[in-house]
Amino acid sequence: MSSVPIDQTVPRLPEWVPAAARAYVAHAFQGRALRDVARINGCAASTVLRQIRKLEERRDDPLVDDMIERLAKAAGTGKNQTDPKDAPIMSALPKREALTDDETLNREAKRVLRRLCEAEAFLAVGQGMSQAVVLRDTGDAPTRTATVSRSVAQAFVLKDWVSCFKVGKITRYRITDAGRAALKRLLNDTLAARQEARGMVEAASPFLTQHMEMVERTIPSGETLRVNLAESPLGGLARKKDRDGKPFLPADLVVAGERLREDFELAQMGPRVGQNWERFLTPGDRGQMSSGSPLGGPDAARERVSQALRALGPGLADVVLRVCCFLEGLETTEKRLGWAARSGKIVLRIALQRLAAHYDGLHR
């Protein structure tokens, strides 16, 4: 057996093809030994064996089975592939299987996976059909929201972006957590490319930003910033609705909380590792370095935080500090303050209303 890497012995497969599928093709169709495949991939032979067994079990899915056969033909190792040295002279060799390229897959993924994230949405693939459809079960008859080629649907299944939940003449698939994460990475890659085109020095990591919910917000100075709503408990409350169907936290209250947090972050430049809440509620420099120290922090930001907390008073200042500044969850805040369950969000809304009124009074 040759120890030359797989991609140097057969035509290169698209980058989107998972490593487990590559190993399966190398072993099952090329006849490569498990140890040889493992050595090339830099892992243990038992790891390759588990990958191959898992993929073999998945071949009960018609899309997975078809995709594996297509990968084998594209690699020149399919059952119907003719070896060039055995072909008759002047005969036409079978064409290699045309696979979906990386650019097409990413473009279709951003379009189709977004539809699959909608409520009651699923991907339907019929036997022998060249197209798959995204349907939403909204009532009597499902509504079609998108169509995609069968080859792209096969790639979705192979990459575990969708999983089968009903097998039959029409096989149905739902989006997986891996599919949702992939969609976020793709969308953030697009956003990062736009930022780079506009002169951004450093783009965000796609694996970091897949857990973020980025929005643009304009601060009082007129500058537009991108903030992560998923990082702050205010983001979750802002998406909730009250009994009237209106947002539980209006935009002005969210902005007030984020404004306090911004000043708080600027003020947290003292030498203490633990937080000294009392220094924000009382005048003076107790518990912090002098303002002349390079570690003392911006005095203006510290003063703005102190004024806001004094305007709120005890109780309301505590919940705002914990939730807006320290990003503490409401349930944790309720337990630590000894409040009744589900009362924290009401007190927080009252505190944010008073905080917004305080900021409004500063500009009158």
Buried (B, 14 or more C-beta within 10 A) or exposed (E): EEEEEBEEBBEEBBEBBBEBBBBBBBBBBBEBEBEBBBBBBEBEBEBBBEBBEEBEEBBEBBBBEBBBBBBBBBBBBBEEBBEEEEEEEEEEEEEEBEBBEEEBBBEBBBBBBBBBEBEEBBBBBBEEEEEBBBBBEEEEEBEEBBEBBBBBBBBBBBBBBBBBEEEEEBBBBBBBEEBBBBBBBBBBBEBBEEBEEEEEEEBBEBEEBBEBBBEEBEEEEEEEEEBBBEBBBBBBBBEEEEEEEEBBBBEBBBBBBBBBBBBBEBBBBBEEEEBEBEBBBEEEEEBBBEEEEEEBBEEEBBEBBBBBBBBBEEEBBBBBBBBBBBEBEBEBBBEEBEBEEEEBBEBBBBBBBBBBEBBEEEEE
